[in-house]
Amino acid sequence: MQLTRRQFIASTAVLGASTAFAGPAAAADKSLNLVLIGDWGRHGHDEQRAVAVQMGKTAEAIGSRFTVSVGDNFYENGVTGVNDAQWRSSFEEIYTAPALQSPWKVILGNHDYRGNVQAQLDYSKTSHRWQLPARSYTETVTLPDGARAAFYYLDTSPFIKKYYGSKVRVDGQDSQAQLAWLDAKLAASTAEWNIVIGHHPVYTALADNDGYDHDQPDLIARLNPILQKHNVPVYICGHDHVLQSVQMDGITYVVTGAGSQTYTPRAAIRGGFASGAHGFMTVRLSGKSFDYGLVDMHGTTLFAQTITRA
């Protein structure tokens, strides 16, 4: 079911609660709850471990069904193979909470492309939770209330022109084929929700050029028209090492790139939100609403918003 942008109503709040959607998930709660994190793999350093501890607590409190990693899984240069020590030092021995042992839906970031991408795909064959079946893939989930949500996991590095011929080894990837795949999948979707997830931002709350990557012109030119064409309500990403959100042209763009190293951003523009706090994202999804929060490593929800289907 495709909805016009006018059929989505968004409400926003800056909270400050102890956790997003505070309190244990009730059995009567007919929603799909999950946590999302990006830009994290640093052997526990740069507050990665502290974020992981709080993410585990929050995942338990909301009854998270799975975790999404929006890329840059291993710094600075990806992994060398399936036996690389970073699998333990940056992943297995960091995200140890029981609530984080459920599936991890993973995508690739530009730092992952500095290493052995095939190893991250192959790790899916031996891990009980690491799920990266392809460089881009989709999954449709039936929500507890019977509605369906389609998740589209993209490989955005091949869209970025400056990476070609660099240490980010995207040469040989067919970004046009990926766009055609996404366009066809969205056109055929009958799900109540179509949620697109990539590593790089399209638009952000930080449009000024202060030495960091913010808006991505290559994705604005090529990916965003597909999102608009199919009335995608939300695009989630990482890459920019902050927590942020902005709404433009009927789409909510959320960045959850604060899993380890962050920076202090300038003030958000465009009426958006941005914070350099270390943290992650929570989602509660039902047939009628997409509720999300941006949560810091102390469990405080810094920003939250509800996107509602009319």
N, C-alpha and C positions, 0 to 999 in steps of 0.2 A: 504494500500500500504506500503510494507516494503522497506526501502531504505538501500543500503549499506552505510557504514560510509564514503566512498569516495564521496557519493552524497551530503554530507553536507560540506559547506565551512564556516569557521568561521573567522570573523574579529573583532578586539578588539580595544577599545579606552578608555583612561582615559579622562573624559570630564571636568567637572567643570561648566556645564551649570546650569541655575537657577532651572530648573526642567528637568526630563527625558522627551524626546519628547515634548519640550517646546512649548507652545501655545495651544489654544483650539483645540479640536479634530474637524477636518473639516468633513463635511458631505460626502465629496468624499473619505475620508480615509477608504479604504476597509480593515480594520483590527479589530481584537478583542483586546481591551485594558483592562488591569486589574492591580491590586496591590496585593502584597503578603507580609505578615508580620508573624513573629514568636516570641515566647518567650516573651509574653507581659503582662500578667495580674497581675499588682502590684498596684491596687487602684490609678492609675495615677502617682505613684512615679517612681523614676529612669528614668525620662524623658519620661515615657510612654505617658503622656498627650501631651508633645511637639511633639513627633513622630506622635501621632494621628492627631494633628492639621495640620501638614505639609502633612501627607498622605491624608487627606481630600482635601487640596488644590491641590495636585498633581493629585489625582483621578478626580477632577473636570476638571483640565486642559487637561488631556488626554482622558476624556470621558470613565472612567473605567466602565465596565459592571458588574464586581463582584470583591469581595475580597477573597483571600485565606489565611486562617490561618494555618500555618504549625506546630501547636501544642505548648504544654506548655502554655495553655490558661489561667491557674490560678495558681499562686504561693502562698505558696510553696506546698500545698497539695490538689490541685484540688478544687472541690466544694462538699458540703455535700448533696445538693439536688437542685431541680428546683427553690426553694425559697431562696437559699443562697444569702446573701446580695452582694456577689461578682458579681453576674450577673449585678447589677447596678453599683457598685463602680469600677469595672474593665473592664466593657464592655459597657453597655447601656449609661452610663453617660460620657464615654470617647470618643467613636467613634461616635460623634454627627453630623459630617458634612453631609450635604445632599448627597454628592457623595458617602458616606459610608453606606447609607441606603439600597443599593442594596444587593443581596444575599451574604452571607459569606459562602464559602465552607470550612469546618472545618475538621481537623484531630486531633488525640490525641497525646500528648507527655507523657514522663515518669512522669512528675509532675501531669498530669491529672490522671494518674493511681494510684496516692497516695490517690485520693478521690473517689467520686461516678461517675464512668464512665457512668453508665446508666442515670444519671441525665443530662449529656451533650447530650446524645442521645435523651432523652425525651424533652429537651428544644426546639428541632426542631419542636415539635408539637404545641408550643404556640408562637414561635417567628416568625416575618415576614421576618427575614433575616438570622438567625442562621440555617445552613443546615449541619447536621451530621446524615445522614440516617442510617449509619452502621459504624462499626469500620474500615472497608475498603470498598470502593465503586468506581465506575467509571461513567463518564459522557462524552458523545460525543456532541460537540458543532459545529454547522455550522457557519463558519466564514462569514463575509460580502461579501467576494469574491467567496463564494460557496464551498470553501475547508472545510475540517472537521478536528477538533482537538479532540483527545480522551485524557481525563485527568484521571489518575489512582491515587486515594487517598489511601495511605497505612497506616497501623497501625504497625509501626516498633518496638515499645517497646517489643512485644513478641519475637523478634529475638535476643534480647540482653541477653546473658546467665546470667550475673551478677545480673539481676533483679529478677530472680526466688528465692523465699524465702525471699525477701526483702520488704521494704515499698512500692516499686513499684509493685503493686499486679497484675502481668500478669499471674500468675499460672492459668492453665486451658485453655489458649488461644492456638489455633492450628496454629502455624506459618507455618507448612508445607502445610496445606490446603490453607493458604493465598498465598503461593508461587505458588501452582498448579493453583489457580484461576487466578493470574496475568499472568502466563505463557500461559494459555489457552486464556485469553482475548487478550493478545498481538498477539498471533498466529492468531486469528480470525479477528483482526482489519484490516479495509480497509481505515482508516483515513490517511490523509496526515501527520499528526503529532501525535505521541504518547509521552505524557509528564507524567512522573512519579513523584509523590510528596510524601515525607515521612517526619517524624520528624527528624530522626537521619541521620547524614552524612554517605556516603560511603567513598569516598576520599575527602580530603580537601586540601587547600593550606598550611596547618600547620600540618606537619606530626610528629614533635617532641613532646615528652611527657613532658609538662611543668606544669602538674597538671590539665589540662583541657582535656575534651574529644575532640579528633580530628577525625582521621580515625577510623572507626568502623570495626574491624576485622570480627565480626560476620556477618555484611552485605556484606563485601568484599567476604566472603566465600560463602554466600548463595544467596543474592539478586543480586549482581553484575553480575554473570553469566547469569541471566535472562535478565538483561538490555542489555548486550552485544549480547546475542543470537538474540534478536529482534531489534538490532540496534537503541535502544532508544537514541535520540540525547541529551536529557537534563534530569537531575535528580535534583529536588529542595527540600531543607530541611531547618531545623532550628537546634535547640539543642546547637550548638556552638554559643555563644553570640557575634557574629561578623557578618559583611558582607564580604563574600568572594566568590571567583570563581576559579576553576582550570579545565583544560582539561586533560583527560587521556584516552588513548586507544579509541579515537573517541567520548567520552562522555563528556559533560560539566556538572560539578557538582557545583551547586550554593547553598550557605548558606545565608538565610535571617533570622537570629536569633537575631536581634538587636532591637526588639520592646520595650525593657525597659532596664534592667540591661545588661551592656556590660563589656568587659575587653580590655586592650591593648594587642594585639597579638604580637608575635615575627614576624620578617620579613617573608613574604610569600616565600615558596620554590616552586619548580616544575614549575616556570614561572607563578604562579598564582597571585591573588590579595587578600589581607585581610586588613580589617580596623576595629578598635574598635568603630567607630562612631555609634551613635544611628540612626536607620533608617529602611528602607524597600526596597522592590523590585518592579519595574514596568515591565510590559510585553506588547509588541505590537506584535500581531501574525496575519500573513496572510498566504495564501497558499504557498508563496515563502520564507518567512523569519520569524524568531523568534528573535525579538529585545528585549533586556532587559537592565535595568539599576539598579544600586544599589545607592540609594538616601539617603542622611543624613537628619536629622531633620530640617536643614535650607533650604532644597530644592536643595542642590547641588548634582548633579550626580557625584559620585566618580569614577565610573567604568561603562562601557557599552560594549556590545558585540552584534554582529549580527551573527546568525546561519542561513545559507541560503540553501534551497533545490535547487539542480541543476535541 
